[in-house]
Amino acid sequence: MKPNRRVLRLNRLGRKRGAQPKVVALGGGMGLSASLAALRRITGDVTAVVTVADDGGSSGRLRDELGVLPPGDLRKALAALCGDDDWGQTWARVIQHRFQSKGDLHEHAVGNLLIVALWEQLGDHVQALDLVGRLLGAHGRVLPMSAVPLELQALVKGHDPERPDDVDTVCGQATVALTPGEVQSVHVVPQDPPAVPEAVAAVLDADWVVLGPGSWFSSVIPHLLVPELLDALTETKARRILSLNLAPQPGETEGFSPQRHLEVLARHAPKLALDVVLADEAAVPDRGSLTDAAKRFGATVELAPVARQDGSPKHDPELLAAAYDRIFRMHGRIGPWR
C-alpha cells in the first residue's frame, strides 16, 4: 500500500514551516528505547520500527499460545515515547508493570496483554498500536517491521566449547542473544518476510533514519533481513545515522570493537550507505580504525559523551538527545526541501 501523495505533500509543507525533522528509529529492546527517549526530546515527529523476532519471556509465551507478533519490544518503544508529565509517566509504569504470582499471569507485562487484546479486537496491528499510543499520549508512532512473527537463526562458531572450530545453527532470539561462541551471521525464518507498508513509507518519507543502538545480531541487523525494508533504507533520501553501543554485549558481540560492529553490518547489507556513525567518545579506543570502517559506508564519525554518569553501559537520554540534535543541525539536510 503506497502512502497517500496528497497527505505526504501536506506533511512536507507543514515541515517547511515548522523546520522539525521527521525521524524514523529502527531497532528493538532497550537500545531502541534509549534512542526514542532521546529523539522525543528534540522532535515531535518520531516513528519507531521495531523488530518482531523476540521469543522469550512474556512475549514468547503469548507468541506460542496465540500465534501473535511478540509484543514486548513494541511495548517498550511505546513506554519510551511517553512524556515526562504525570500522565505519561503513570502510563509508562502501568504498561511496563509485570504481574507476580504463582499462576499463569506470572511475569506477564500489562502492556503486552493490552496490545494483544487490541490486535484480537481490531484485527489490525498498526491500528491497534496507534490506539495504544493515543491512550498513552505517546510522542510518536510505533510500528512492527513485519506483520508476521519471525524466528531468528544464527550461524555460531564454537557454540559447543568442546568443538571450538565447528559452526552450528542456533535458533531463537533469546538464545542467540546469549550464545557462547562467535556469531558469524544471522537470518530470519520465514525468509524474505513482508514488511509492514507503513514502516516502508515512513522510511522513504523520513528526513533522518536512526539504526541502533541495541543487541547487534538480534535487534539491529534483523531490519536488514526484511527485503522491502532494506530497499527503503537503500533508496530513501533521508540521512542515515548508525548509533553504536556503549560496550560489547555478553554473548553475541563479546570482544567486539566498535569497528567490528560495522564490519558485520556490512556483511549483512553490503549496499547500505550511512551518513554518520555516532559513538560515545569513551567507548572508542581507536578512532582511526572506526573512521576507516565508517568510510566504507560513506559515513563520518561523530564522538560525543552519551553514556550515563553512573558507569553503567546505558545511554543518558538527555546527552543522547543533545548528540542527535547537534548532528541534525551540523549535517543540515533536513527535509525534502533541502
N, C-alpha and C positions, 0 to 999 in steps of 0.2 A: 504494500500500500504506500503510494507516494504522498509526501506531505502536501497539504493544500498550498498552492503557489501564492494565492492572494493573502493567506494568513502569514506566510513567510515574508512576503513583501511588506506587509503592515508591521510585522515584528521588526524588520530591519529599519524601517523608517523611524519607529519608536526608539531603536537603539542609537540611531544617529543623534537624536535629541538628547537621550539620556546618557550616552557615552558609557554604558555599562557592559562589560564583557559578558558574553554568553559562553559558559564554561561547561564542558562535559568531563566528568571524572570516572575513570574505569578502574575496577578492582574488586576487592571483597574483604570482609573481616575488619579487623581493627585498623589496618593500613588505610583502607578506603575511608573509614570513619574519621581518621585523623585529617585526611585531605578535605573531606566535606565540612568538618568543623571549622577548618581554616577558611575555605572558599566562601562559606555563607557569611563570613565577616566582611568580605570585600565586594561581593556582587549578589544581586537578588535573582540572578538567572543561572541556577546550577541544576544540572541533571546528572544523576548517578546511574551508571550502567554496571550492573552487579553480576558477578559470576553465579552460576547455579549448579555447581558440582559438589557442594557440601553433602556429606553422607554420615556425619557424626552427630552425637548428642540428640537434642530435641528435634532438630531439622531432619536428621537421618531417620528417626523413628516415625515422624509424620510422612516423610517421603516413602518409607517402606510400607506403612499401613494404608495410606490413602493415594499413593501414586502421584503426589503433587510435587511442584517445584520445592526445593528446600528453602524455607522462608527466612532462615536465621540471618544471613548476610544482608538480605533486603531489610529486615527489621533493624539491624544495626545502622544501616545507612539512614533510615528514617529517623532514628533516635539522634544521630549526629546532626541532622538538619533541623532539629528542634531549636527554637530560640532560647535565649538566656533568661527570659521572663518567667514568672511563676507558672504560667500555662504550659510553656514549652518544656520546662524542666520537670514539672509534675508528670506530663505525659511521657517524657523520655524515661523516667523512672518506672512508670507503670508498664510500658511495653517491654522494658528490659527485665522486669521482675520475673523470677523463677520460683515456681512452687516447690516447697519442700515437704515431702510426705513419704509414706511407706507404700503408696499406691501407684497407679498408672500415671498420675499427674506429676510425679516427682521429676524435677529439673526441666519440665516444660516451661517455656517462656510465654508470658501472656501475649506478647506481640505476635509470636508465631501462630498461636491459636486464632487470634483475631484476623490475621492475614489469610490464613487457610479458610476460615469461616466465610470471609467475603469472597474468596475465589469460588467457593462452592455456591454461594448465594447468587453471585453475578455472572459466573462463568466467563470472566474476562480478567486476565492477570493485570493488565495495565489499568483498567477502570478501577479495580479493587485497590491497587496501590495508590492511585490518585486520591481515592476516597479516604484511605487511612492518612495520607499526607494532609488532607484538608482538616481532618479531625485533630491531628497533632499540631496544626499550624506550621507545618514544615516549611523551611525556607528553601524550597527546591523540589525537584521531582525525582522519583526513584523508579528505575526500570530494570527488569531482568534482561540479561544479554541474549538469552534464548528462551523460547516458550516450552522447551522440553527439558526435563532433568537430565543432566549429563553425568557420566561416570568418568573420572579422571584415571588414566593409566600412565605409569612411568616406567621407563627402562632404567634400572638401577644397577650399577656396577658394585659388587661387593655387598649386596644386601644380606647375604649369608656370610658372616665373618669367617667361616671355615672354607669358603670358596671366594676369596677376595678378587679374583680375576673374572669371575663369571658375571654375566648380565642377566638379571631376572626382571620379569614384569610384575610390578606392584600395582594393585588395583585399589581405588578409593581415595578421595581427597584427604580424609583423616589419616589414612595410613601413609600416603605419600608425604604429607607434611612432617611426619616424624620418622621417616625411614632412615635406618642406618645405611651406610654406603654412599655412593656418589650418583646423583640423578643425572642421567645422560640426556634424556629428552622426555617430553610428555605428549600425550594425545588424548582425545576425548572420544567416548562412545555414547551415542552413535557418531560416526564420522560425518563431517560436513553438516553439522546441525543448523537448523534455520535460526536466523537472528530475529529478534523482535523488531518489526518495522519501525516502531517509534524510536528505538535505540539507534538504528541506522540513520534515520532522518535527523536525530539530534546531533550525531557526529558530523554529518555533512553540513549542518547549518551552524555549527559552533564557530566561535572566534578562537577559543583555546580548548585543547584536549589534554587532560592530565592522566597519565598512566602511572600507577603506583602511588605511594609505596604499598607494600604488602608482601605476603608469602609469595615468593617469586614464581615457583612452579605451580602452585595450587590456587593462586588468586590473580596474579598479574598476567602470566603467559596464556592462560585459558582464553582470554579475549581474542588472542591472535589465532586461535584454532577454530573460530567461527567465520567461515569464508566471507559472508556478506559484511560482517563487522570489520574484518581485516581490509576488505576492499574499500570500505568507507574511510577507515583510518589512513589508507594509502592515498585516496582521492580527495579527501577534504582539503579545503583551502585554509582551514584552521591551523594555527601554530600548535605544535605538539611538545609537551613537557614530559620528560621521564623523571619521576621523583624517586630517588633511591632510598633504601632502608638505612637505618642508623647503624645496624650491625647484622652480621650473618645470622640466619635463623638455625637453631639447633635442628639437625636432621637434614632438610632438603638443601640448604645452602651453607652447611658447615664449612668453615675455612674459606669462603668466597671473598675475594677482594671486590671493591666497587666496580672495577673494570670487568671482572669475571661475570658480574650480573649482566653487563651489556653484551658480552660475548655470547652467552646462552640465549639472550633475547634475539640476537642477530641470527642464530642458527634456526630459530623457530619462525622468524619473519624477515628473511634477507632483503626484502624490498621496502621494508618500513623505513621511513625517514623521520628524523626528530629535529627539533629546533634548539631545545635546551635540555640539558641534564642537570637536575638540581640535587645537590648533596650537602650534608652537614659538613662544615669545614673541619670538625674534629674527627670525622669518620673517614677522611681521605688522606692516608699517609703518603701517597704518591700521586700528586696532581697530574704530573706529566703523563703517566700511564692512562689515567682516566681521560685526560684530554685527547690522547691518541685514539682511545676506544670510541669516544664520542664523535670524533671526526668521521669515523666510518659511517655514522648515521647522518652526517652533515650538521651535527649539533655543536654548540658551545657548552662549556661547563660553567655553572654558577654555584659558588660555595657560599653558604650562609649558616649562621647559628640557628638551627631549627629544633634542637633537642631540649627536652625538659631539663631543668637545672638540678633535679634530684638524682641524676646519674643513671636513671632508667633508660633503656633503649626505646623511648617513646617520643613522638613529636609533640611539641608545645603548640597548641592551636594558634596562639597569638603570634609566635615567632614564625610559624609556617605561613600564616596569613600575610605577614609583612614580606616574606620572601616571594610569595606568589605575586603580591601587589607590585613589588619592585620589578619583577620580571615582566609583568604585563605592561608596565609603563616604559621600561627600558627598551623592550623589543617592539613595542609600539604598534604593531599591526593589529589593531583591534577592530574587528567587524568587517563586513563586506564592502564598506565604503572606503577601505584603505586604498 
